[in-house]
């Protein structure tokens, strides 16, 4: 029996930064979820913790400038596909001088 898109999305491991954990009580540092793209991953995070999308994306929409999302060690955008078992890291950018 064929699977629909919602159930056939790859399972990935997402690691969130301390800054987001502080803003969203109950958010987990690492969690497994199903998502086919970075954008779907952000939608799933927002469904669990409403308002998280606004912290991760700007209004254009794209990943905010002060954040980086890495999929298997490569910088990613919202449309970046997620392979099964991918490790995704959401990191806050370092700044200063």
N, C-alpha and C positions, 0 to 999 in steps of 0.2 A: 504494500500500500504506500503510495508516494506521500512524502511529508510536505506540509505547507511551509512557506518561508519563515514563519514565526518559530516553528519547531526545528527547522533545519539550519538555523543560524549557528555558526561555530561558538563553542564555549571558550571563553578567554579569561585570563586572570588580570584584574585591574588593581593597581596600587595607587592610592590617593595621597596627596601631600597633607601634612599636619595642618596647614592653613585651612583647608576645606573641612577637615575633621573638627576643628574648633568652631566653625560656622554651622555645622550640621550635626548636632548631638545625635548619637546613635549610628552615625556613618562609620563604616568599617574601613580600616587601613587597606586591607586586601579583600577582594571578593571575586567570586566567579560569577560570570553572567553570560548570556547568549546575545550576540550582536554581530551583524555582518560588516558593519563599517564603524568608524569612530563616531560619526553622527548618531548612529543607532545606539551605540554605547552611552553617549551623553543623554539621549532620550531615556534610556533605561535607568540611568543614575537619577535623572530628574523625576522619573516616576516614583522612585524609592524615596528620594529626598527633594521635594518640590522647592524650586528656586536654584538648584544646583546648575542647571543649564545657563542661567543668567550669570553665574560666577565663572563659567567655563567659556562661554561664547559671547561675542559682541553682537550688535544688531545687523551686521552685514549679511548673513551670519558667517563667522569663522571663529577659530580658536583665538581667545584674547591674546594681545601682544605680550602680556606679562606671564603667560603660561606656555608650556611646551608639553606636547603629548608625544610619547615615543612608543612605537610598535616594534617590538623585536629590535630595539636599539636604533631605529630610524625615526626621524622627526615626521610626524603625521599631520594630515589635515582632516577635515570632517568627512571627505569622500574616500579616505584611505580604507581599503578592504582589510578585514581582520581574518587571518588564517586560524584554523582550529588550534587551540592550545597556546595562542599568542600571549605574550606577556606585555601588558600595556602599563606605562608609567605616566602619570600626570604630575608634572613638576612645575613649581613656581620658578620664574626666572630670577637670576641673581643680578643685582645692579649696584651701582656705587662707583666710587673712584678713588 
